[in-house]
Amino acid sequence: MPIMGTVAIANAMLDYDFMRNAFAAAGVAAVVSGLVGYFLVLRGQTFAGHALGHIGFAGATGAILIGLAPIWGLVGLTVAAGIGMGMMGERLSGRDVATGVVLSLALGFGLLFLHYYTAFAAQATSLLFGNVLAVERPMIAVLIGLALITLAGLAAIMRPLIFASLQPELAEARGVPLRFVSTAFLAIVALAVSESTQVVGILLVFSLMVGPPATAQRLVTGLWSGIALSAGIALAEAWLGIIMAYYTDWPVSFCIALLGALGYFVSHGRLRRRSPNAAAPGAASAMTTR
């Protein structure tokens, strides 16, 4: 009976088109976010992911103002910003204040664009906090296309990206083009951020891009197992978040953010209990891949 009851509940939930669309969109975005986010955390560039989300808000609202779909403005400006950040290389390091001012300016421009087109104020809320339950089938097709481009790009630079992430000095000495790898990777991150915002919004992009990878790196030390676990955790949190929202009437983005935080803090506590002097995940991964 418990199994039959669970199946009946699942069938009832999936009777609605918007729920099926939500699971599909969240699944695509979560897997991409988990895979790309693993390297984002490994490279210590989580702030870059957050920055690209803020910059993308201006692009999305600007696209609305000129009559385009928000997703294209979001993708266009985040990719351009990611390439620009990658080309700056080391000059971007240590400029948190300047970067923070630019992010505030980007949000300010987004607000200005909305001021001139207030009819789409509701879309601004979706951009900031996400609304996966409103995703329609054409958007799912767009997300799948972006996911294929993102994963193809990640696969193309995978080997030099791993080398440059774990041992940057040795990689540079061996002739790995670090600036090109960084630029290409941040462009890939921009695409992943654009997809993630369709589920959790710009302000909660860390929920899928950072939470699951950070949790995975605390639970396993192997590189490939960590990447796979990161994608699995992101997918589980996205789908469980939708189910939780269905039964509680809470916002989906909140549920995903809550699950992401719980997963991270539980793994953090487990790691400390197991070994107070445990090595950092990045160092462990480096040892595993030698």
CORCOR-V177786 format. One record per run of one state. SS is the DSSP state (H for helix, E for strand, - for the rest). FROM is the first residue (numbers start at 1). LEN is the number of residues. Records with the same first field share a line. If there is no record, write none. Layout:
BEGIN
SS=FROM-LEN / FROM-LEN
END
This chain:
BEGIN
-=1-1 / 14-3 / 43-3 / 66-4 / 93-3 / 116-2 / 130-2 / 135-2 / 157-1 / 167-1 / 174-4 / 201-5 / 220-3 / 249-3 / 275-6 / 290-1
H=2-12 / 17-26 / 46-20 / 70-23 / 96-20 / 118-12 / 132-3 / 137-20 / 158-9 / 168-6 / 178-23 / 206-14 / 223-26 / 252-23 / 281-9
END
